[in-house]
Amino acid sequence: MADMTTNYARSKEVLPMDPHVVLTSHTAHKSSRFIEIKWGAADPADRGPIVGTISDKADRNAIGSHGGSYSIYRALSIAQGTFPTDHRPDLTDTEPTTRIEPQPSWSTPGEIVSLDPWGAGIARHFGHHLEDGYNIQPTIAVTQAHLQLPEIAEAIDANRLQVDGHFVGPEADVSVTKVAIDPVWHLPSMAARFEIAESDLRRVLYMETGGMYPELVTRPDLEILLPPIGSTTAYVFGDIADLANPEVELTLRVHDECNGSDVFGSDICTCRPYLTWAIEDAARTAQRGGVGLVVYYRKEGRALGEVTKFMVYNARKRQDGGDSASTYFERTECVAGVQDARFQELMPDVLHYFGIRKIHNLHSMSNMKYDAIANSGVEVVNRLSLPEELVPADAQVEIEAKKAAGYFTEDDVSTTELDDVIGRSLDE
């Protein structure tokens, strides 16, 4: 402990930056401290730790760096002189509040390709590497929290949800375990999942990021990429160990980010209503002895981004005939070039991380999500669509367009002409 404290104190010193920049490094430059990654190994000692930090460049065995999109903010802080270039995190007391035990999926080829299942237990699994001076950072963190949402209070008032003092507290708060997961991509396994050549995947990633990572095309020995994208957060209602037990009822919502609705309550879409309804049902499932899970993926605007999303909103409401369900998908494609850029092939990795093999209640109308889950080997018993009474008035355009396009629904598909389903104008 004394050594760790000393290292932490020393790391607070802001050191001068090395002005020399190496644009790329080739295989011949591999140091004697380089740790080979054996992706899918059942023993973390055999698998090896992911070293994406740049404090000791010779130790690195991954492309990119920790922190995803936040690495840019770290760079700005370093450039400003307020962040130590050789910082090593003090991991004292940071270990998960709930341990996620290894699952067979962690070592089954192809089951997990976009996250590091050993990423939460760095000190436990790779302590000897830390002692040897390797700067290894966790890519998964687990903590406890209480959620307070007005929709939960409304559910309690409506007698749909009961205060039990354990899962749901007297302040209309819901107890959860939160799991933050940074992306860690194993490029060979990812290429295999998408059925493309790894060389093609590397080349396109290199080109479409403006040549951000030359190692993608010059270092085929580096199989790990820490992409500059957002993380994923899982919210568990009940015993986290029950996620891997197919005999325990599991209610699941896999939710793609929608800042406007989820955070600010915009009523042009059904995102927040679906999210909060799933949270309510997940809590209710935990109360009757099951377990609930809501996984929140950073894929804003169908992975097209919020700027594109808002431009689509404008185009929808300014077009001839107004915001019509008949042109809902067409407007997005006209602006973005594609209706949906999310692809869901990586989404089930989080489910495999928890060892999930059976979902009793899936809150999703998306066939893309359902197909990805089912095709990954996870059984889905029931699918639940969003109740009609929870659809905001201006979101009728979205929901009717999706139903007409074949999205799952438990309700009858409306016989109303899609041209007649019109949303608000921009000035309303």
FIDO-416301 format. One record per residue (C-alpha): residue number from 1; residue in three letters; x, y, z. Coordinates in steps of 0.1 Angstrom, whole numbers, plus 2048, in hexadecimal, padded with zeros to 3 digits. Example, Ala and Ser with C-alpha at 12.3 -4.5 7.8 and 13.67 -1.06 7.14 Angstrom:
2
<pt k="1" r="ala" px="87B" py="7D3" pz="84E"/>
<pt k="2" r="ser" px="889" py="7F5" pz="847"/>
***
This chain:
428
<pt k="1" r="met" px="800" py="800" pz="800"/>
<pt k="2" r="ala" px="81C" py="818" pz="808"/>
<pt k="3" r="asp" px="82C" py="813" pz="7E6"/>
<pt k="4" r="met" px="80A" py="819" pz="7D5"/>
<pt k="5" r="thr" px="805" py="839" pz="7E9"/>
<pt k="6" r="thr" px="828" py="845" pz="7E0"/>
<pt k="7" r="asn" px="822" py="83D" pz="7BB"/>
<pt k="8" r="tyr" px="801" py="850" pz="7BD"/>
<pt k="9" r="ala" px="812" py="86F" pz="7CD"/>
<pt k="10" r="arg" px="82D" py="86E" pz="7B3"/>
<pt k="11" r="ser" px="814" py="86C" pz="797"/>
<pt k="12" r="lys" px="804" py="88D" pz="7A1"/>
<pt k="13" r="glu" px="824" py="89E" pz="794"/>
<pt k="14" r="val" px="81E" py="8AC" pz="772"/>
<pt k="15" r="leu" px="83C" py="8A1" pz="75D"/>
<pt k="16" r="pro" px="847" py="8B2" pz="73C"/>
<pt k="17" r="met" px="83B" py="8A1" pz="71C"/>
<pt k="18" r="asp" px="853" py="890" pz="705"/>
<pt k="19" r="pro" px="853" py="8A5" pz="6E5"/>
<pt k="20" r="his" px="85C" py="887" pz="6CF"/>
<pt k="21" r="val" px="83E" py="876" pz="6BE"/>
<pt k="22" r="val" px="840" py="853" pz="6B0"/>
<pt k="23" r="leu" px="825" py="850" pz="695"/>
<pt k="24" r="thr" px="825" py="82B" pz="696"/>
<pt k="25" r="ser" px="839" py="80E" pz="6A4"/>
<pt k="26" r="his" px="83F" py="7ED" pz="693"/>
<pt k="27" r="thr" px="841" py="7C9" pz="69F"/>
<pt k="28" r="ala" px="867" py="7CB" pz="6A2"/>
<pt k="29" r="his" px="863" py="7E6" pz="6BC"/>
<pt k="30" r="lys" px="852" py="7CE" pz="6D5"/>
<pt k="31" r="ser" px="862" py="7D0" pz="6F7"/>
<pt k="32" r="ser" px="86B" py="7B3" pz="70E"/>
<pt k="33" r="arg" px="84F" py="7BF" pz="725"/>
<pt k="34" r="phe" px="835" py="7BA" pz="70A"/>
<pt k="35" r="ile" px="819" py="7A3" pz="717"/>
<pt k="36" r="glu" px="808" py="78E" pz="6FC"/>
<pt k="37" r="ile" px="7E2" py="78D" pz="6FE"/>
<pt k="38" r="lys" px="7D2" py="76B" pz="6FB"/>
<pt k="39" r="trp" px="7AE" py="776" pz="6F6"/>
<pt k="40" r="gly" px="795" py="75D" pz="703"/>
<pt k="41" r="ala" px="7AD" py="74C" pz="71B"/>
<pt k="42" r="ala" px="79A" py="73D" pz="739"/>
<pt k="43" r="asp" px="7B5" py="748" pz="752"/>
<pt k="44" r="pro" px="7BC" py="76D" pz="755"/>
<pt k="45" r="ala" px="7E1" py="764" pz="75A"/>
<pt k="46" r="asp" px="7E1" py="754" pz="738"/>
<pt k="47" r="arg" px="7CC" py="76F" pz="728"/>
<pt k="48" r="gly" px="7E2" py="78C" pz="734"/>
<pt k="49" r="pro" px="7D9" py="7B0" pz="73D"/>
<pt k="50" r="ile" px="7CF" py="7CB" pz="724"/>
<pt k="51" r="val" px="7E9" py="7E7" pz="726"/>
<pt k="52" r="gly" px="7DC" py="805" pz="714"/>
<pt k="53" r="thr" px="7EC" py="820" pz="729"/>
<pt k="54" r="ile" px="807" py="835" pz="719"/>
<pt k="55" r="ser" px="81C" py="83E" pz="738"/>
<pt k="56" r="asp" px="833" py="821" pz="72E"/>
<pt k="57" r="lys" px="82F" py="81E" pz="709"/>
<pt k="58" r="ala" px="845" py="7FF" pz="707"/>
<pt k="59" r="asp" px="82C" py="7EC" pz="71C"/>
<pt k="60" r="arg" px="80F" py="7F2" pz="706"/>
<pt k="61" r="asn" px="7FD" py="7D4" pz="6F6"/>
<pt k="62" r="ala" px="7DE" py="7E7" pz="6E9"/>
<pt k="63" r="ile" px="7D6" py="801" pz="6CF"/>
<pt k="64" r="gly" px="7C6" py="821" pz="6DB"/>
<pt k="65" r="ser" px="7C4" py="82A" pz="700"/>
<pt k="66" r="his" px="7AE" py="827" pz="71E"/>
<pt k="67" r="gly" px="790" py="83E" pz="723"/>
<pt k="68" r="gly" px="780" py="83C" pz="701"/>
<pt k="69" r="ser" px="774" py="85E" pz="6F5"/>
<pt k="70" r="tyr" px="780" py="86D" pz="716"/>
<pt k="71" r="ser" px="7A4" py="867" pz="70C"/>
<pt k="72" r="ile" px="7A1" py="888" pz="6F9"/>
<pt k="73" r="tyr" px="799" py="89B" pz="718"/>
<pt k="74" r="arg" px="7B6" py="88B" pz="72A"/>
<pt k="75" r="ala" px="7CC" py="896" pz="70E"/>
<pt k="76" r="leu" px="7C0" py="8BA" pz="711"/>
<pt k="77" r="ser" px="7C7" py="8B9" pz="737"/>
<pt k="78" r="ile" px="7EA" py="8AC" pz="730"/>
<pt k="79" r="ala" px="7F1" py="8C6" pz="716"/>
<pt k="80" r="gln" px="7E5" py="8E1" pz="72F"/>
<pt k="81" r="gly" px="7FD" py="8D3" pz="749"/>
<pt k="82" r="thr" px="7E3" py="8CA" pz="762"/>
<pt k="83" r="phe" px="7E4" py="8A4" pz="75E"/>
<pt k="84" r="pro" px="803" py="88E" pz="766"/>
<pt k="85" r="thr" px="80F" py="87C" pz="747"/>
<pt k="86" r="asp" px="81B" py="85E" pz="75C"/>
<pt k="87" r="his" px="7FC" py="85B" pz="772"/>
<pt k="88" r="arg" px="7F5" py="838" pz="780"/>
<pt k="89" r="pro" px="7D3" py="833" pz="791"/>
<pt k="90" r="asp" px="7D3" py="82A" pz="7B5"/>
<pt k="91" r="leu" px="7BB" py="80C" pz="7B5"/>
<pt k="92" r="thr" px="7B7" py="80A" pz="7DB"/>
<pt k="93" r="asp" px="793" py="804" pz="7E4"/>
<pt k="94" r="thr" px="787" py="806" pz="7C0"/>
<pt k="95" r="glu" px="77F" py="7E1" pz="7BB"/>
<pt k="96" r="pro" px="75B" py="7D8" pz="7B1"/>
<pt k="97" r="thr" px="741" py="7D9" pz="7CC"/>
<pt k="98" r="thr" px="733" py="7B9" pz="7BD"/>
<pt k="99" r="arg" px="74A" py="79F" pz="7AC"/>
<pt k="100" r="ile" px="73F" py="792" pz="78A"/>
<pt k="101" r="glu" px="74B" py="76E" pz="789"/>
<pt k="102" r="pro" px="75B" py="760" pz="769"/>
<pt k="103" r="gln" px="742" py="750" pz="751"/>
<pt k="104" r="pro" px="748" py="735" pz="736"/>
<pt k="105" r="ser" px="741" py="750" pz="71C"/>
<pt k="106" r="trp" px="761" py="762" pz="727"/>
<pt k="107" r="ser" px="776" py="747" pz="717"/>
<pt k="108" r="thr" px="75E" py="73B" pz="6FC"/>
<pt k="109" r="pro" px="76C" py="746" pz="6DA"/>
<pt k="110" r="gly" px="757" py="762" pz="6CA"/>
<pt k="111" r="glu" px="740" py="768" pz="6E8"/>
<pt k="112" r="ile" px="751" py="788" pz="6F3"/>
<pt k="113" r="val" px="764" py="79E" pz="6DB"/>
<pt k="114" r="ser" px="75E" py="7C2" pz="6E6"/>
<pt k="115" r="leu" px="765" py="7C4" pz="70B"/>
<pt k="116" r="asp" px="77F" py="7B5" pz="723"/>
<pt k="117" r="pro" px="76E" py="79D" pz="73B"/>
<pt k="118" r="trp" px="78C" py="79F" pz="753"/>
<pt k="119" r="gly" px="78B" py="7C5" pz="753"/>
<pt k="120" r="ala" px="77B" py="7C9" pz="775"/>
<pt k="121" r="gly" px="794" py="7B5" pz="789"/>
<pt k="122" r="ile" px="7B6" py="7C5" pz="780"/>
<pt k="123" r="ala" px="7C5" py="7C4" pz="7A2"/>
<pt k="124" r="arg" px="7B8" py="7A1" pz="7A9"/>
<pt k="125" r="his" px="7C1" py="791" pz="788"/>
<pt k="126" r="phe" px="7E0" py="7A5" pz="77E"/>
<pt k="127" r="gly" px="7EF" py="7B0" pz="79F"/>
<pt k="128" r="his" px="811" py="7A2" pz="797"/>
<pt k="129" r="his" px="812" py="7B6" pz="777"/>
<pt k="130" r="leu" px="80A" py="7D5" pz="78B"/>
<pt k="131" r="glu" px="826" py="7CD" pz="7A3"/>
<pt k="132" r="asp" px="83D" py="7CA" pz="784"/>
<pt k="133" r="gly" px="835" py="7EE" pz="77B"/>
<pt k="134" r="tyr" px="81B" py="7E9" pz="760"/>
<pt k="135" r="asn" px="802" py="805" pz="75E"/>
<pt k="136" r="ile" px="7E1" py="7F1" pz="75B"/>
<pt k="137" r="gln" px="7C0" py="802" pz="75D"/>
<pt k="138" r="pro" px="79E" py="7F2" pz="763"/>
<pt k="139" r="thr" px="785" py="7F3" pz="746"/>
<pt k="140" r="ile" px="767" py="7E8" pz="75C"/>
<pt k="141" r="ala" px="75C" py="7F6" pz="77D"/>
<pt k="142" r="val" px="73F" py="7EB" pz="793"/>
<pt k="143" r="thr" px="72D" py="7FF" pz="7AE"/>
<pt k="144" r="gln" px="70C" py="803" pz="7C0"/>
<pt k="145" r="ala" px="6F3" py="81F" pz="7BB"/>
<pt k="146" r="his" px="6CF" py="82A" pz="7C0"/>
<pt k="147" r="leu" px="6BA" py="837" pz="7A3"/>
<pt k="148" r="gln" px="6A0" py="852" pz="7A8"/>
<pt k="149" r="leu" px="689" py="858" pz="78B"/>
<pt k="150" r="pro" px="667" py="86A" pz="78A"/>
<pt k="151" r="glu" px="659" py="84D" pz="776"/>
<pt k="152" r="ile" px="661" py="835" pz="793"/>
<pt k="153" r="ala" px="64F" py="84C" pz="7AB"/>
<pt k="154" r="glu" px="631" py="84C" pz="793"/>
<pt k="155" r="ala" px="632" py="826" pz="791"/>
<pt k="156" r="ile" px="631" py="824" pz="7B7"/>
<pt k="157" r="asp" px="614" py="83D" pz="7B9"/>
<pt k="158" r="ala" px="601" py="828" pz="79E"/>
<pt k="159" r="asn" px="607" py="808" pz="7B3"/>
<pt k="160" r="arg" px="61B" py="7F8" pz="797"/>
<pt k="161" r="leu" px="63A" py="7F7" pz="7AC"/>
<pt k="162" r="gln" px="63C" py="7F1" pz="7D2"/>
<pt k="163" r="val" px="655" py="800" pz="7EB"/>
<pt k="164" r="asp" px="666" py="7E2" pz="7FB"/>
<pt k="165" r="gly" px="683" py="7F3" pz="80C"/>
<pt k="166" r="his" px="69C" py="7DE" pz="7FA"/>
<pt k="167" r="phe" px="699" py="7E1" pz="7D5"/>
<pt k="168" r="val" px="683" py="7FF" pz="7D6"/>
<pt k="169" r="gly" px="688" py="818" pz="7F2"/>
<pt k="170" r="pro" px="670" py="830" pz="804"/>
<pt k="171" r="glu" px="67E" py="84D" pz="7F0"/>
<pt k="172" r="ala" px="673" py="83C" pz="7D0"/>
<pt k="173" r="asp" px="697" py="832" pz="7CA"/>
<pt k="174" r="val" px="6A1" py="812" pz="7B9"/>
<pt k="175" r="ser" px="6C0" py="7FF" pz="7C4"/>
<pt k="176" r="val" px="6D7" py="7F4" pz="7A8"/>
<pt k="177" r="thr" px="6FA" py="7E7" pz="7A1"/>
<pt k="178" r="lys" px="70B" py="7FC" pz="786"/>
<pt k="179" r="val" px="725" py="7EE" pz="76E"/>
<pt k="180" r="ala" px="739" py="805" pz="758"/>
<pt k="181" r="ile" px="74A" py="7F4" pz="73B"/>
<pt k="182" r="asp" px="763" py="804" pz="724"/>
<pt k="183" r="pro" px="767" py="7F5" pz="701"/>
<pt k="184" r="val" px="784" py="7DE" pz="6FA"/>
<pt k="185" r="trp" px="783" py="7D0" pz="6D7"/>
<pt k="186" r="his" px="795" py="7AF" pz="6CD"/>
<pt k="187" r="leu" px="799" py="7B6" pz="6A8"/>
<pt k="188" r="pro" px="79D" py="792" pz="69C"/>
<pt k="189" r="ser" px="77E" py="786" pz="6AE"/>
<pt k="190" r="met" px="76B" py="7A5" pz="6A3"/>
<pt k="191" r="ala" px="774" py="79F" pz="67F"/>
<pt k="192" r="ala" px="768" py="77B" pz="682"/>
<pt k="193" r="arg" px="747" py="786" pz="691"/>
<pt k="194" r="phe" px="741" py="79E" pz="674"/>
<pt k="195" r="glu" px="74D" py="784" pz="65C"/>
<pt k="196" r="ile" px="767" py="79B" pz="64C"/>
<pt k="197" r="ala" px="78D" py="799" pz="649"/>
<pt k="198" r="glu" px="7A0" py="7A7" pz="666"/>
<pt k="199" r="ser" px="7B6" py="7BB" pz="64E"/>
<pt k="200" r="asp" px="797" py="7CB" pz="63F"/>
<pt k="201" r="leu" px="78A" py="7D4" pz="661"/>
<pt k="202" r="arg" px="7AB" py="7E4" pz="66B"/>
<pt k="203" r="arg" px="7AE" py="7F7" pz="64B"/>
<pt k="204" r="val" px="78B" py="805" pz="64D"/>
<pt k="205" r="leu" px="78E" py="80F" pz="672"/>
<pt k="206" r="tyr" px="7AF" py="820" pz="669"/>
<pt k="207" r="met" px="7A1" py="833" pz="64B"/>
<pt k="208" r="glu" px="780" py="83D" pz="65A"/>
<pt k="209" r="thr" px="791" py="84C" pz="679"/>
<pt k="210" r="gly" px="7A7" py="861" pz="663"/>
<pt k="211" r="gly" px="7C5" py="84C" pz="66A"/>
<pt k="212" r="met" px="7C2" py="850" pz="690"/>
<pt k="213" r="tyr" px="7D3" py="82F" pz="698"/>
<pt k="214" r="pro" px="7EF" py="825" pz="680"/>
<pt k="215" r="glu" px="7F4" py="806" pz="694"/>
<pt k="216" r="leu" px="7D4" py="7F8" pz="686"/>
<pt k="217" r="val" px="7E6" py="7F2" pz="665"/>
<pt k="218" r="thr" px="80A" py="7F0" pz="670"/>
<pt k="219" r="arg" px="808" py="7DA" pz="68F"/>
<pt k="220" r="pro" px="7F4" py="7BA" pz="688"/>
<pt k="221" r="asp" px="803" py="7AC" pz="6A8"/>
<pt k="222" r="leu" px="7EF" py="7C4" pz="6BC"/>
<pt k="223" r="glu" px="7CC" py="7B4" pz="6BD"/>
<pt k="224" r="ile" px="7BB" py="7CB" pz="6D7"/>
<pt k="225" r="leu" px="7AC" py="7ED" pz="6CE"/>
<pt k="226" r="leu" px="79F" py="805" pz="6E9"/>
<pt k="227" r="pro" px="788" py="819" pz="6D2"/>
<pt k="228" r="pro" px="780" py="83E" pz="6D9"/>
<pt k="229" r="ile" px="75B" py="839" pz="6DF"/>
<pt k="230" r="gly" px="744" py="83A" pz="6FD"/>
<pt k="231" r="ser" px="740" py="81F" pz="717"/>
<pt k="232" r="thr" px="723" py="809" pz="721"/>
<pt k="233" r="thr" px="711" py="809" pz="742"/>
<pt k="234" r="ala" px="6FD" py="7EC" pz="751"/>
<pt k="235" r="tyr" px="6E4" py="7F0" pz="76D"/>
<pt k="236" r="val" px="6DC" py="7D0" pz="780"/>
<pt k="237" r="phe" px="6BD" py="7CD" pz="795"/>
<pt k="238" r="gly" px="6C0" py="7B0" pz="7AE"/>
<pt k="239" r="asp" px="6DC" py="797" pz="7B2"/>
<pt k="240" r="ile" px="6F6" py="79B" pz="796"/>
<pt k="241" r="ala" px="6FF" py="776" pz="799"/>
<pt k="242" r="asp" px="6DB" py="76D" pz="78E"/>
<pt k="243" r="leu" px="6E1" py="77B" pz="76C"/>
<pt k="244" r="ala" px="6F4" py="75B" pz="763"/>
<pt k="245" r="asn" px="6D8" py="744" pz="771"/>
<pt k="246" r="pro" px="6BF" py="73C" pz="756"/>
<pt k="247" r="glu" px="6A6" py="730" pz="770"/>
<pt k="248" r="val" px="6A4" py="753" pz="77F"/>
<pt k="249" r="glu" px="68C" py="76A" pz="76D"/>
<pt k="250" r="leu" px="69F" py="785" pz="75A"/>
<pt k="251" r="thr" px="690" py="7A6" pz="74D"/>
<pt k="252" r="leu" px="6A7" py="7B8" pz="735"/>
<pt k="253" r="arg" px="6A7" py="7D9" pz="722"/>
<pt k="254" r="val" px="6C4" py="7E0" pz="70A"/>
<pt k="255" r="his" px="6C2" py="805" pz="705"/>
<pt k="256" r="asp" px="6D4" py="81B" pz="6EC"/>
<pt k="257" r="glu" px="6DC" py="83E" pz="6F8"/>
<pt k="258" r="cys" px="6C4" py="85B" pz="6F0"/>
<pt k="259" r="asn" px="6D0" py="87A" pz="703"/>
<pt k="260" r="gly" px="6B3" py="890" pz="6F9"/>
<pt k="261" r="ser" px="698" py="878" pz="706"/>
<pt k="262" r="asp" px="6AB" py="864" pz="721"/>
<pt k="263" r="val" px="6B9" py="883" pz="732"/>
<pt k="264" r="phe" px="6A4" py="8A1" pz="727"/>
<pt k="265" r="gly" px="683" py="890" pz="720"/>
<pt k="266" r="ser" px="67E" py="899" pz="6FC"/>
<pt k="267" r="asp" px="65C" py="88B" pz="6F0"/>
<pt k="268" r="ile" px="665" py="885" pz="6CC"/>
<pt k="269" r="cys" px="66F" py="861" pz="6D3"/>
<pt k="270" r="thr" px="667" py="844" pz="6EB"/>
<pt k="271" r="cys" px="68A" py="83F" pz="6F9"/>
<pt k="272" r="arg" px="685" py="84C" pz="71D"/>
<pt k="273" r="pro" px="663" py="83C" pz="721"/>
<pt k="274" r="tyr" px="671" py="81B" pz="716"/>
<pt k="275" r="leu" px="68F" py="81F" pz="72D"/>
<pt k="276" r="thr" px="67B" py="828" pz="74C"/>
<pt k="277" r="trp" px="661" py="80E" pz="746"/>
<pt k="278" r="ala" px="67C" py="7F4" pz="744"/>
<pt k="279" r="ile" px="68C" py="800" pz="764"/>
<pt k="280" r="glu" px="66A" py="7FE" pz="775"/>
<pt k="281" r="asp" px="665" py="7DA" pz="769"/>
<pt k="282" r="ala" px="689" py="7D0" pz="771"/>
<pt k="283" r="ala" px="683" py="7DB" pz="795"/>
<pt k="284" r="arg" px="662" py="7C9" pz="796"/>
<pt k="285" r="thr" px="673" py="7A9" pz="789"/>
<pt k="286" r="ala" px="68E" py="7AC" pz="7A5"/>
<pt k="287" r="gln" px="672" py="7AF" pz="7BF"/>
<pt k="288" r="arg" px="662" py="78E" pz="7B4"/>
<pt k="289" r="gly" px="683" py="77C" pz="7B7"/>
<pt k="290" r="gly" px="691" py="782" pz="794"/>
<pt k="291" r="val" px="6AC" py="799" pz="787"/>
<pt k="292" r="gly" px="6AA" py="7B7" pz="771"/>
<pt k="293" r="leu" px="6C4" py="7C6" pz="759"/>
<pt k="294" r="val" px="6C5" py="7E6" pz="745"/>
<pt k="295" r="val" px="6E3" py="7EB" pz="72F"/>
<pt k="296" r="tyr" px="6EA" py="80E" pz="722"/>
<pt k="297" r="tyr" px="6FE" py="811" pz="702"/>
<pt k="298" r="arg" px="70E" py="831" pz="6F6"/>
<pt k="299" r="lys" px="700" py="831" pz="6D2"/>
<pt k="300" r="glu" px="6F0" py="854" pz="6D0"/>
<pt k="301" r="gly" px="6D9" py="85A" pz="6B3"/>
<pt k="302" r="arg" px="6DA" py="836" pz="6A6"/>
<pt k="303" r="ala" px="700" py="839" pz="6A8"/>
<pt k="304" r="leu" px="6FE" py="857" pz="68F"/>
<pt k="305" r="gly" px="702" py="871" pz="6AA"/>
<pt k="306" r="glu" px="6ED" py="88C" pz="6B9"/>
<pt k="307" r="val" px="6F6" py="8A6" pz="69E"/>
<pt k="308" r="thr" px="6E9" py="88F" pz="683"/>
<pt k="309" r="lys" px="6CA" py="887" pz="698"/>
<pt k="310" r="phe" px="6C0" py="8AB" pz="69C"/>
<pt k="311" r="met" px="6C5" py="8B2" pz="677"/>
<pt k="312" r="val" px="6AE" py="894" pz="670"/>
<pt k="313" r="tyr" px="694" py="8A3" pz="688"/>
<pt k="314" r="asn" px="694" py="8C4" pz="674"/>
<pt k="315" r="ala" px="692" py="8B2" pz="653"/>
<pt k="316" r="arg" px="675" py="89D" pz="65F"/>
<pt k="317" r="lys" px="661" py="8BB" pz="66B"/>
<pt k="318" r="arg" px="668" py="8D2" pz="64E"/>
<pt k="319" r="gln" px="661" py="8B9" pz="632"/>
<pt k="320" r="asp" px="641" py="8BC" pz="61D"/>
<pt k="321" r="gly" px="624" py="8AC" pz="630"/>
<pt k="322" r="gly" px="636" py="8B1" pz="652"/>
<pt k="323" r="asp" px="645" py="897" pz="669"/>
<pt k="324" r="ser" px="635" py="877" pz="65B"/>
<pt k="325" r="ala" px="639" py="853" pz="666"/>
<pt k="326" r="ser" px="63A" py="849" pz="641"/>
<pt k="327" r="thr" px="65C" py="85B" pz="63D"/>
<pt k="328" r="tyr" px="66A" py="855" pz="65F"/>
<pt k="329" r="phe" px="687" py="83F" pz="655"/>
<pt k="330" r="glu" px="68C" py="850" pz="633"/>
<pt k="331" r="arg" px="694" py="871" pz="643"/>
<pt k="332" r="thr" px="6B0" py="862" pz="657"/>
<pt k="333" r="glu" px="6BF" py="850" pz="639"/>
<pt k="334" r="cys" px="6BE" py="870" pz="624"/>
<pt k="335" r="val" px="6D2" py="883" pz="63E"/>
<pt k="336" r="ala" px="6E9" py="868" pz="64C"/>
<pt k="337" r="gly" px="6EC" py="850" pz="62E"/>
<pt k="338" r="val" px="6DE" py="833" pz="643"/>
<pt k="339" r="gln" px="6BF" py="82D" pz="658"/>
<pt k="340" r="asp" px="6D2" py="81F" pz="675"/>
<pt k="341" r="ala" px="6F8" py="81C" pz="67B"/>
<pt k="342" r="arg" px="6F6" py="80A" pz="69D"/>
<pt k="343" r="phe" px="6F9" py="7E5" pz="692"/>
<pt k="344" r="gln" px="6F3" py="7CF" pz="6B0"/>
<pt k="345" r="glu" px="70D" py="7B4" pz="6AB"/>
<pt k="346" r="leu" px="722" py="7C0" pz="6C8"/>
<pt k="347" r="met" px="705" py="7C7" pz="6E0"/>
<pt k="348" r="pro" px="702" py="7A3" pz="6EE"/>
<pt k="349" r="asp" px="726" py="7A3" pz="6FB"/>
<pt k="350" r="val" px="71B" py="7B3" pz="71B"/>
<pt k="351" r="leu" px="701" py="798" pz="720"/>
<pt k="352" r="his" px="71B" py="77D" pz="71B"/>
<pt k="353" r="tyr" px="732" py="78F" pz="734"/>
<pt k="354" r="phe" px="717" py="78A" pz="74E"/>
<pt k="355" r="gly" px="712" py="765" pz="743"/>
<pt k="356" r="ile" px="6EE" py="76B" pz="737"/>
<pt k="357" r="arg" px="6DF" py="74E" pz="724"/>
<pt k="358" r="lys" px="6BA" py="755" pz="728"/>
<pt k="359" r="ile" px="6A5" py="774" pz="728"/>
<pt k="360" r="his" px="682" py="770" pz="734"/>
<pt k="361" r="asn" px="676" py="794" pz="72D"/>
<pt k="362" r="leu" px="686" py="7A8" pz="712"/>
<pt k="363" r="his" px="67C" py="7CD" pz="710"/>
<pt k="364" r="ser" px="682" py="7D4" pz="6EC"/>
<pt k="365" r="met" px="66F" py="7D9" pz="6CB"/>
<pt k="366" r="ser" px="68E" py="7D8" pz="6B6"/>
<pt k="367" r="asn" px="693" py="7BA" pz="6A1"/>
<pt k="368" r="met" px="6B8" py="7C3" pz="69C"/>
<pt k="369" r="lys" px="6BD" py="7C0" pz="6C2"/>
<pt k="370" r="tyr" px="6A8" py="7A0" pz="6C5"/>
<pt k="371" r="asp" px="6BA" py="78F" pz="6A8"/>
<pt k="372" r="ala" px="6DC" py="798" pz="6B6"/>
<pt k="373" r="ile" px="6D4" py="78A" pz="6D8"/>
<pt k="374" r="ala" px="6C4" py="76A" pz="6CA"/>
<pt k="375" r="asn" px="6DF" py="765" pz="6B1"/>
<pt k="376" r="ser" px="6F9" py="767" pz="6CD"/>
<pt k="377" r="gly" px="6EA" py="749" pz="6DE"/>
<pt k="378" r="val" px="6D5" py="75A" pz="6F8"/>
<pt k="379" r="glu" px="6B1" py="74E" pz="6FB"/>
<pt k="380" r="val" px="695" py="768" pz="6FC"/>
<pt k="381" r="val" px="674" py="75C" pz="70B"/>
<pt k="382" r="asn" px="65E" py="77C" pz="709"/>
<pt k="383" r="arg" px="661" py="79D" pz="6F7"/>
<pt k="384" r="leu" px="650" py="7BC" pz="705"/>
<pt k="385" r="ser" px="647" py="7DA" pz="6F0"/>
<pt k="386" r="leu" px="641" py="7FC" pz="6FE"/>
<pt k="387" r="pro" px="61D" py="801" pz="70A"/>
<pt k="388" r="glu" px="609" py="819" pz="6F5"/>
<pt k="389" r="glu" px="601" py="830" pz="713"/>
<pt k="390" r="leu" px="626" py="837" pz="718"/>
<pt k="391" r="val" px="62C" py="844" pz="6F4"/>
<pt k="392" r="pro" px="62F" py="86A" pz="6F4"/>
<pt k="393" r="ala" px="618" py="87C" pz="6DC"/>
<pt k="394" r="asp" px="634" py="889" pz="6C5"/>
<pt k="395" r="ala" px="644" py="866" pz="6C5"/>
<pt k="396" r="gln" px="626" py="856" pz="6B3"/>
<pt k="397" r="val" px="638" py="85C" pz="692"/>
<pt k="398" r="glu" px="655" py="847" pz="69E"/>
<pt k="399" r="ile" px="642" py="82B" pz="6AE"/>
<pt k="400" r="glu" px="62A" py="826" pz="691"/>
<pt k="401" r="ala" px="646" py="827" pz="677"/>
<pt k="402" r="lys" px="658" py="80C" pz="68B"/>
<pt k="403" r="lys" px="63A" py="7F6" pz="68E"/>
<pt k="404" r="ala" px="633" py="7F9" pz="669"/>
<pt k="405" r="ala" px="657" py="7F0" pz="662"/>
<pt k="406" r="gly" px="654" py="7D0" pz="675"/>
<pt k="407" r="tyr" px="660" py="7D9" pz="698"/>
<pt k="408" r="phe" px="652" py="7C1" pz="6B2"/>
<pt k="409" r="thr" px="631" py="7CC" pz="6C3"/>
<pt k="410" r="glu" px="618" py="7BA" pz="6D9"/>
<pt k="411" r="asp" px="5FD" py="7D2" pz="6CC"/>
<pt k="412" r="asp" px="5EB" py="7D1" pz="6AB"/>
<pt k="413" r="val" px="5FD" py="7E4" pz="690"/>
<pt k="414" r="ser" px="5E9" py="804" pz="688"/>
<pt k="415" r="thr" px="5D5" py="804" pz="668"/>
<pt k="416" r="thr" px="5D8" py="82A" pz="666"/>
<pt k="417" r="glu" px="5EB" py="836" pz="648"/>
<pt k="418" r="leu" px="60E" py="83F" pz="651"/>
<pt k="419" r="asp" px="60A" py="860" pz="63E"/>
<pt k="420" r="asp" px="5EF" py="869" pz="657"/>
<pt k="421" r="val" px="606" py="865" pz="676"/>
<pt k="422" r="ile" px="614" py="888" pz="679"/>
<pt k="423" r="gly" px="62A" py="897" pz="694"/>
<pt k="424" r="arg" px="62D" py="8BB" pz="6A0"/>
<pt k="425" r="ser" px="63B" py="8D5" pz="68A"/>
<pt k="426" r="leu" px="65B" py="8E8" pz="694"/>
<pt k="427" r="asp" px="648" py="907" pz="6A0"/>
<pt k="428" r="glu" px="630" py="8F4" pz="6B6"/>
***
